[in-house]
Amino acid sequence: MDFTAQLQAYRARIEHGLDTLVPAATTRPARLHAAMRYSLEAGGKRLRPVLTLAAADLFGGIAESKIENLRPATAGTNTGPAAAGNGAKSKTQNALPVAVALECLHTYSLIHDDLPCMDNDDLRRGRPTAHKQFDEATALLAGDALLTLAFQLVGRHYAGSPALCAALTREIADAAGSEQLIGGQMEDLLAERKADATAAELEFIHRNKTGAMLTAALVAGGLCGGATESQLTALREAGRHLGLAFQIIDDILDATADTATLGKTAGKDARAGKTTYVKLHGLEASRRHAREQSDAAKADLARLPGGAPFLTTLVENMAARTR
Amino acid sequence: MDFTAQLQAYRARIEHGLDTLVPAATTRPARLHAAMRYSLEAGGKRLRPVLTLAAADLFGGIAESKIENLRPATAGTNTGPAAAGNGAKSKTQNALPVAVALECLHTYSLIHDDLPCMDNDDLRRGRPTAHKQFDEATALLAGDALLTLAFQLVGRHYAGSPALCAALTREIADAAGSEQLIGGQMEDLLAERKADATAAELEFIHRNKTGAMLTAALVAGGLCGGATESQLTALREAGRHLGLAFQIIDDILDATADTATLGKTAGKDARAGKTTYVKLHGLEASRRHAREQSDAAKADLARLPGGAPFLTTLVENMAARTR
């Protein structure tokens, strides 16, 4: 299967997983679940869950029988068909619940980030943000609920493989915690307030606000696939470089692309007086650093089984956007 | 040890656990960790973690060697002394990290509940609420971080006992999720908006907003202590009745006690036009129902080893407040 077909296949699996693993919009309280689904259904690239499924696919996988895959542990809380993705026989099937969990975490962080007390954004991917479509209290609770759902999914769907369940819980909780994802958000807020961030502060923000969850997505896939310690290290290193490349490229695009190409308002960072990679290092050095980071990510991926061709192409395509 | 001395001993252990297991206020980002600690240090009864430690104490406990108790799994994220509570040799020591996790979850729900878009409270336990002391964005992120920290603590400190780790993750995530704790918050908001809630709606709110986490606290203790399935069921039933009793008693006190006795503003619910148990059922029936629920909780506790004297007295003392 070529890259594009594989990417589409992963995304289709993820959409199916989101639909079946997240409580139905009719589940009480309906307004809360409708808001959770509204934000999840806004789409986006599904980058994090794609990384998880692709990383899991690199390895032999853990015996299906050991994982209570897509089978809810408690009767009362199931809301979708019990055997989501039936027929999709693949070892990445194991990784689907945690892939969905990562998308829930990403979506929660966007909902809370958009709130009036944070970035105060009215639009997200061309649609009203959650607090505009519903109201602030509902958006706040929908974010809280998506954050919690990530751990419900891990607790429920890996119950038959407790060591995997424990490792996934630790991995994604630490990545989402106060010293990584949320720490990055907080430092980002503080940097905005004082207008001038240093290079070290910007790297802290990028590494934690973006890099932590990309890394956790790759490592979670590796854990589901049964990667060895040294393979997990390669995934972790690749995630770190990918996260920095991703954020530098985002800053370059904000400074150079037009709004139509970007699919979101261009030049927003500069107008907001926000410290970006481009502002600190200039366009030339930023392009060079983005290239260095994506090359480093590719070097890490090359150490994985088969040279991880899908993930390598993903990194190359991302880097190609800035030329 | 008599009841009061035991309660004090549990609380001292919990304060110590909070201090050593939550990142120091100097950990980067310092403002975020300071806000998390500010809210945790506001005090309160520590009811949930007390329930956890007391429930764990009823049983034989799981071999210490199987639990990486208070020893962080990853070096980089430790911020306090590695061996918190050294010298406090007790089988409930095992239960301390999840007891702290439950207090983190409770505190996060209070911080978010106090935000302007929710209850918009300026004071909590006589001190400025988190968003008043810091700012809204910091309070939002501190709540998110405490919610996440609960799962970091479970993932980290029970790594050596993966089955326990997985069971605790599932138990507390489901209790805190969109169909229980957050669901109760959402229904509470919706009920306030329409001013008149039905008895069934009020019971849904009470059962989920309060009962779910009290139940999870007892069950988490039982899991740490090594309770059997039928003992876990007794704890679960006791938690359900305790949760309802607790909430009815809270409504009775709001209607009858003066502010000084209560330690918070009395009559607030009635003035806010909020539907309470007393408003729906009258004072007489409310007192009877509170008694029925606390008696039912005591009957469940009586099925546990030794008749669970500490927990039984806890329930009796709570019920006695309304007479």
Interface residues (C-beta under 8 A of the other chain):
Chain A: P23 T27 R28 P29 R31 L32 H33 M36 A73 T74 T77 Y108 H112 L115 C117 M118 D135 E136 A137 T138 L140 L141 G143 D144 A145 L147 T148 L149 F151 Q152 V154 G155 R156 Y158 A159 P162 A163 C165 A166 T169 R170 E171 A173 D174 A176 G177 S178 E179 I182 G183 Q185 M186 E187 L189 L190 F204
Chain B: P23 T27 R28 P29 R31 L32 H33 M36 A73 T74 T77 Y108 H112 L115 C117 M118 D135 E136 A137 T138 L140 L141 G143 D144 A145 L147 T148 L149 F151 Q152 V154 G155 R156 Y158 A159 P162 A163 C165 A166 T169 R170 E171 A173 D174 A176 G177 S178 E179 I182 G183 Q185 M186 E187 L189 L190 F204
